[in-house]
């Protein structure tokens, strides 16, 4: 189960209501007990996708802990997606963190960080495991090319896969697939076999083969039920060709994609200066792609500052209604327009879930296989 918190949803420059791009994704274990979920609310591993200027300030308005930040993924080198990275890393260093941090980004990000560390004497008391996207995509092993696997614990795994996109600079999308395994003891089978509850049950559940009191050997595999839950989301960087994500969105529960303009505005911008293509997507383009690929859930973000945050289709002022209608002209699935600090729960295996231990009144929306649940 993945929880998305939008930290910035504006394109290019911040507005009074929106910061520039950043998205936090927490990895939750739905098999945890209510008590454990409440106790560990501040210690959930999470991933940051992009880090526009001011991201660390946005984080102060959330419950996210820099000590539990597992990986940072940067889609491309434009400033509204990475100018906040040096400052965030400096704050991570000052927080006393010593655990290693994974950074997945274009090679040019290394040059940026090296310049900052030299000129400002920035020191990191933790290891940064930098993974250059160009190197990951050139791996000889075609099966695992462009993939990074992060083990969150022995039963909880996150795989990040990378997909080249089309933009004015090299830009990428990230697929995040969370897999959680659970092993439960088949107590009915044990009881039917005449094996009473005892310490042997616990040993069997831990994967140990045991000898019963009657001398019979019991094999753990015979009495264990294996369950697995898979959740997949795809997060796109700036991109004017959504079709580049066709392979990535197969079996995805959710696509998050930029929709910088309406299609009408995009056409006007391209016609006004044919020699300069902003190379962004319109809401209509993304909606058509999502419809053609049978995506049930779509979140649009990265809106031009020209669009105000209110929703009024009859207003002459560009606003969210115009973006929404542009997308709905080609897409009939579940559609949301992200705003800063909006949160979404994505559960690929369960239609409806209860989020345990969240703040009362928080704007959490639940994405099941086809429906959204609001608190």
Secondary structure, DSSP 8 states (H G I E B T S, - for coil): -EEEEEEE-BSSS--SS--BSEEEEEE--TTS-HHHHHHTTT---EEEEEE-TTHHHHHTTS---GGGEEEEE----SHHHHTTHHHHHHHHHHTT--S-EEEEE-THHHHHHHHHHHHHT---SS-EEEEEHHHHHT-S-TTTTTEEEEEEETTEEEEEEEEE--SSS--EEEEEEEEEEEEEE-HHHHHHTT--SSHHHHHHHTT--EE-TTS-EE-GGGSEEEEEEEEEEEEE-S-S-GGGGTTTTTT-SEEEEE--B-HHHHHHHHHHTTT------BHHHHHHHHHHTT-SEEEEE-B-TTSBSS--TT-SS-BHHHHHHHHHTT--SEEEE--TT-EEEE-SS-SS---TT--TT--EEEE-SS-EEE-
